[in-house]
Amino acid sequence: MDDITGERLDFEEAINKTGFGKYNICLLIACCLLILAMYIDIFGFSIVLPDVACDMGLSTTQQGLLSAIPLIGVMISSYVWGLSTDTIGRQKTLLLAMPVSIIWSLVASMTPTYTSLAVLKLMSACFSSSANAAAFVLLGESVPSAYRSKFMFLMASATMFVQLIISIVALPILQLTFSISMPLINLNYRPWRLLLQLITFPGIFGTIGIMLVRESPKFLLSKDHEKDAIDVLKTIHKWNKGSSEFKISSVHLKETITTYSGNSVWKKIWNQTAPLFKPPLLKNSLILYYMLLCAYMTSTGYTMWVPTMTNAYFNGEDNNGKTFCEVASKAASQNNLTTDCSTTIQPMTLYAVMCYSGMSGTLNILLTFIVGPLGKKRTTLLVFIIAIVAGVLLLFVKPSIASIGLFFIFLYVALILGNVNTYLVELNPTQLRGMATCLSVVVARGFGFFSVQLIATLLSDHCRPMIGGYIALITSGLLIAIWLPADNSPGGNRYSR
């Protein structure tokens, strides 16, 4: 390597000179495991809810609250982790929060009462949500620009495979019938408790992985720790290229880092949030968060219906000649969003979730190969267009398999997540990126929770106009996405602020 001692390099030039190799792959795996752990914490409990309801004798209202508890935990804690990520660091935030989340999850698996279970799941989700604020940013700031978009898509793919992974683990576990009495803590140890313990392993392994890597060099530069940042860059280079020497004496950020005074937590949160909604960041923030609103109101809202709708098509009734809404409305009116706790979880339900989740993750990985030559903006527009077409066809198509496939594709509008997180990392200053990504969780999960309640109310009697409304919502997201910053070049990674 050429001797560049004394040369003052821009950060992007420096991170690109570290090359691509083992460090980047290890960091990607660790961050994917942590984001997987967060989404397992959010959605994993829904798989065992029928068994929990049977075991604890829960009412429908109590079951609904348990389902919503993780989303509530993510929403109320995201601001704190965004602030933590931008102030004490990406790696340190993960190492502080994720072990606590794992402990709460393990304790929750052994709690005997509904109240304690709800409180512990709330606490677990509060801490696991740190992964979204910190892991995406840590990864995005630690890889060369040429690989950044692909890595963001691969990490987003981990979130798409969550239900597939949970269902694969759950399928053999929930078919077991053991019940071990534990009178000292007043509970029966049944398969669903074992499942809750097993699905903490991604978080455990991900935390170990984060212990082996380094802090974001860009974060260190933003805090005026230039020597530490150079040391991290040298470590990355050594991991990637072996023993070849990395000669660099100075590195700087092109962007201006703004610091704020004041010790109040609320003041710090305001200082980290307000700039996102002021010029010159206002336009891009509104575009990206509205796109997330459109995608996740649709995707999160309907995801709970994937097993129900699939079972409705294969419950032995003749659904030939019926549109999706005719089948869905009938199923909704019969189920009324209740869980039959007199029966165990049916394997067909898990197979349906596997199919939906597996296709989602596979498509997201395919997008990592498309986003390079096509560009982030065009890829985002393509996802919106395909979802809109699927939604329109869903209203009229009658063959059962085609209806199920179109329903899945309609929900895959959530595939814009990888691009949106890339935009949030690239279009915002270093000191605001943690807060920007954590706000994406608040928007996605907050409006997703609202959408779940809306669909529950309208599906049985107003399915067609409701789906039409969601199609219109996605269409508005498409129109807004047209105003995204243009790619500098096919596969380019840098955008003007």
Salt bridges, closest charged atoms under 4 A:
ASP3 OD2 - LYS247 NZ 3.90
GLU12 OE1 - ARG148 NH2 3.18
GLU12 OE2 - LYS218 NZ 3.90
ASP41 OD1 - LYS121 NZ 2.96
ASP55 OD1 - ARG190 NH1 3.76
ASP86 OD1 - ARG90 NH1 3.27
GLU141 OE2 - ARG90 NH2 2.85
GLU141 OE2 - ARG433 NH1 3.13
ASP231 OD2 - ARG214 NH2 2.87
GLU245 OE1 - LYS247 NZ 3.82
GLU255 OE1 - LYS218 NZ 3.68
GLU255 OE1 - ARG497 NH2 3.67
GLU317 OE1 - LYS330 NZ 2.73
GLU426 OE1 - LYS376 NZ 3.69
